Protein backbone atom coordinates (compact mmCIF):
# COMPACT_ATOMS: atom_id res chain seq x y z
CA UNK A 1 0.00 0.00 0.00
CA UNK A 2 1.37 3.39 -1.01
CA UNK A 3 0.62 6.71 0.62
CA UNK A 4 -0.72 9.29 -1.81
CA UNK A 5 -0.92 12.89 -0.62
CA UNK A 6 -3.82 14.85 -2.09
CA UNK A 7 -3.35 18.63 -1.74
CA UNK A 8 -6.80 19.92 -2.71
CA UNK A 9 -9.47 22.20 -1.25
CA UNK A 10 -12.53 20.87 -3.10
CA UNK A 11 -14.38 18.39 -0.87
CA UNK A 12 -15.92 16.65 -3.90
CA UNK A 13 -12.52 16.04 -5.50
CA UNK A 14 -11.03 14.95 -2.17
CA UNK A 15 -13.83 12.43 -1.65
CA UNK A 16 -13.65 11.07 -5.22
CA UNK A 17 -9.88 10.64 -5.17
CA UNK A 18 -9.81 9.21 -1.63
CA UNK A 19 -12.41 6.56 -2.45
CA UNK A 20 -10.68 5.63 -5.72
CA UNK A 21 -7.21 5.39 -4.16
CA UNK A 22 -8.53 3.30 -1.27
CA UNK A 23 -10.31 0.98 -3.73
CA UNK A 24 -6.98 0.57 -5.55
CA UNK A 25 -5.28 -0.42 -2.28
CA UNK A 26 -3.60 2.88 -1.39
CA UNK A 27 -3.85 5.28 1.52
CA UNK A 28 -4.94 8.84 0.77
CA UNK A 29 -3.52 11.60 2.95
CA UNK A 30 -5.40 14.89 2.70
CA UNK A 31 -4.21 18.49 2.96
CA UNK A 32 -6.70 21.28 2.22
CA UNK A 33 -4.23 24.14 1.71
CA UNK A 34 -0.75 24.64 0.31
CA UNK A 35 1.06 25.26 3.58
CA UNK A 36 -0.25 22.14 5.34
CA UNK A 37 0.29 20.15 2.12
CA UNK A 38 3.96 21.06 2.00
CA UNK A 39 4.37 20.32 5.72
CA UNK A 40 2.58 16.97 5.38
CA UNK A 41 4.75 16.02 2.39
CA UNK A 42 7.90 16.66 4.45
CA UNK A 43 6.55 14.71 7.43
CA UNK A 44 4.88 11.74 5.71
CA UNK A 45 7.10 11.31 2.61
CA UNK A 46 4.27 9.94 0.42
CA UNK A 47 4.99 7.85 -2.67
CA UNK A 48 3.07 10.35 -4.84
CA UNK A 49 1.50 13.80 -4.55
CA UNK A 50 -1.65 14.99 -6.33
CA UNK A 51 -1.63 18.79 -6.35
CA UNK A 52 -4.29 21.36 -7.17
CA UNK A 53 -3.09 24.83 -8.21
CA UNK A 54 -5.89 26.97 -6.70
CA UNK A 55 -5.25 26.55 -2.97
CA UNK A 56 -5.71 28.65 0.16
CA UNK A 57 -2.62 30.08 1.92
CA UNK A 58 -0.09 29.06 -0.78
CA UNK A 59 -0.88 28.29 -4.42
CA UNK A 60 0.09 25.03 -6.06
CA UNK A 61 2.91 26.53 -8.13
CA UNK A 62 4.62 27.72 -4.94
CA UNK A 63 4.00 24.34 -3.24
CA UNK A 64 5.55 22.57 -6.24
CA UNK A 65 8.53 24.92 -6.19
CA UNK A 66 9.10 24.27 -2.47
CA UNK A 67 8.65 20.50 -2.86
CA UNK A 68 11.27 20.33 -5.62
CA UNK A 69 13.75 22.49 -3.65
CA UNK A 70 13.47 20.45 -0.44
CA UNK A 71 15.93 17.57 -0.13
CA UNK A 72 13.35 15.36 1.58
CA UNK A 73 10.61 15.80 -1.02
CA UNK A 74 12.37 16.65 -4.29
CA UNK A 75 12.17 13.10 -5.68
CA UNK A 76 8.47 12.52 -4.89
CA UNK A 77 6.50 12.51 -8.16
CA UNK A 78 3.88 15.29 -8.33
CA UNK A 79 0.82 15.12 -10.58
CA UNK A 80 -0.99 18.42 -10.99
CA UNK A 81 -4.79 18.00 -11.08
CA UNK A 82 -6.21 21.42 -11.84
CA UNK A 83 -9.05 23.35 -13.44
CA UNK A 84 -6.45 25.59 -15.11
CA UNK A 85 -6.19 24.57 -18.77
CA UNK A 86 -3.90 27.21 -20.31
CA UNK A 87 -0.66 26.07 -21.92
CA UNK A 88 1.22 28.64 -19.81
CA UNK A 89 0.00 26.93 -16.60
CA UNK A 90 0.93 23.48 -17.90
CA UNK A 91 4.36 24.70 -19.02
CA UNK A 92 5.03 26.40 -15.68
CA UNK A 93 4.05 23.27 -13.73
CA UNK A 94 6.31 21.10 -15.91
CA UNK A 95 9.16 23.62 -15.55
CA UNK A 96 8.79 23.44 -11.77
CA UNK A 97 9.04 19.64 -11.87
CA UNK A 98 5.52 18.19 -12.20
CA UNK A 99 5.49 14.67 -13.66
CA UNK A 100 2.07 15.15 -15.27
CA UNK A 101 -0.68 17.74 -15.61
CA UNK A 102 -4.32 16.68 -15.75
CA UNK A 103 -7.08 19.19 -16.47
CA UNK A 104 -10.09 18.37 -14.27
CA UNK A 105 -12.71 19.33 -16.85
CA UNK A 106 -11.17 17.15 -19.55
CA UNK A 107 -11.25 13.78 -17.79
CA UNK A 108 -13.45 11.40 -15.81
CA UNK A 109 -12.39 10.64 -12.25
CA UNK A 110 -11.66 7.00 -13.24
CA UNK A 111 -9.41 8.07 -16.11
CA UNK A 112 -7.68 10.64 -13.88
CA UNK A 113 -7.04 8.07 -11.15
CA UNK A 114 -5.64 5.56 -13.65
CA UNK A 115 -3.30 8.21 -15.04
CA UNK A 116 -2.31 9.41 -11.55
CA UNK A 117 -1.56 5.88 -10.34
CA UNK A 118 0.63 5.26 -13.41
CA UNK A 119 3.14 7.64 -11.81
CA UNK A 120 3.49 5.66 -8.58
CA UNK A 121 7.06 4.44 -8.18
CA UNK A 122 7.46 0.65 -8.09
CA UNK A 123 7.22 -0.80 -4.56
CA UNK A 124 10.49 -1.10 -2.66
CA UNK A 125 11.81 -4.62 -2.20
CA UNK A 126 12.01 -5.76 1.40
N, C-alpha and C positions, 0 to 999 in steps of 0.2 A: 504494500500500500504506500503510495506516494502522497506527500503533503503538497497541496496546490493552494497558493495564496491568491485570493480574489480581492483586488483593491477596487472597490465599486461602491457607489452610493445609491444606486437604484435597487430598492428591495425586490422588485420583480426579477431583475437580472441575477441578483444574489441568490434568490430562491431557485431559479431555473438552473443555474450553474451548479449550485450546491447539490441539488437532487441528482443531476446528471453525473457529477463526479463521484458521488457516493455510490450510485448504481454501477459505475465502472470500477468500483473497488478502491477509490482514493478518498483521502480526507481533505475537505475544503476548509481552509482557514479564511476568515473574513475580516477585512478592514474597510471601514466606511469613509475614510478620508486619507489624503496623501501622507500626512505626517505619521499617523498610526500605521499605515501600510508599510512605510519605509522602516519604522521601528520594529514591526512584526517580522519583516523580511530578515533584518539583522539578527533578531532573537531566534526565530524558528528555522531559518535556513531551508525554506521549502524547495522541492524539486523543480517547481515551475511557478511563475507568477502571471496572473491574468490582470491586466491593468487598464482601467478606464482613463480617459484624458481629462474629462470634466469632473473634478473632485473638489470638495471643500478643503480649506486650509493650505493645500499645496497641489498644483495641477499635475497631471500625469507626466508631462514632459519633464518637469523638475524632479519628480520621483524617479523616473527612468534615468535621468542624469546622475542623481545621487546613488542609485543602485549600481550603476556601471562604474562609478568612481570608488566605491567602497570595496576594500579587499575581501570582505566576507560575503559580499553579494554579487560581485561583478560577473561571476560565471553562471549565475542562475538565469536560465532562459526566460525572457519576458515576451508575452504575447499581448499586444495592445488590442483591446476590444472596445471600440468607440463608435459613437454616432458621427464623429467627424469624418467626412469622406473626401476632403480636398487632397490633391496630390501633395501639396506643400506639407500637410500634416503627416501624411504617410512617409514622405521623404525625411522629415525631421525626426520622426520616431525611429526610422531605420538608421539614420545618422547617429542617433543617441544609443543605438545598440539593441533595438527590438528585434526579436527573431522573426516575428510575423505581425501583420496588421489586419485585423478583421473589422469590417464595417458592419455594425449591428443591423442596420436596415437591409443589408444585402444578403442575409443568411438566416436560415432557420437555426434554432438553438441546437438541434441534433447535429447539423452540419458544422456549426461553430465548435461544439464540444469535440467532435471527431478531429477537427483541424487543430484545436488547442492541444488535445492529448497526443497528437503526432509529434509534438515538440518535447514530450517528457524524455529525459535522459534514460538510457537503459538502466535497469536495477543494478545496484552494486552487488558483487559476488561476496558471499560471507566468508 
